[in-house]
Amino acid sequence: SLVKRASLLRRDSVHGQFAGTIRVLEADSAIVANGNVIKFIESASPDAVRYAEHGITAPIVVDNTGAFRDAHALSMHVAAGAAHAVLTAPAKAPVPNVVVGVNDDDVLG
């Protein structure tokens, strides 16, 4: 649920308490964090999502399903119009596993 996701964002077990503001917009399937709208879209397959139909151009997609963990599967997000795909589950090689505060400088520069 959006309420549960907002709660997890407010209190991260690694990064601690979120210092900003968070609002849940159930009717819009969105969370607003520090004024930034985060739209939640559910689909059985990444290539089935039509971002433009939701008024979204070049989104950064956060895939937290755990089902799409290799380069081919993640590339379906980009093929559907995403600018980037961020994976929250352990990736399958050769997709790098990046942990903020641990190896993000090594991977992201």
Steps between C-alpha positions, in 0.01 A plus 500: 500500500606861455468563874741215573747623236485852643567358846804311370628819337457697823695248708773320306693237696830599337470872432286591801217751529403692184543868580256628238126499451299205369134495395297213360261570211297179484267626224802577279699186593783727607722607787627858518846525658633853552264619227610234249218279373586129494241318289437129566404289197442127517544269202571132444774589252719810470447528126122523549517835682419805289647788697363768266145386584578600860649835393852379578801561273843341551432363851745339735339164570556325832441128451439336836339181373814286509379336178702711255860478622715452189601747229248370244206515739594847629543626143124446450441803725718713271336358187164612643628856539684515834815710516649268764406189695603463864489152647437447872579127504842338454587515130621218280840554334605708313261755654691669784366494855526854635456581868483871584772586747690179429600482133298768321813711434675202340210425268337836438806726520 
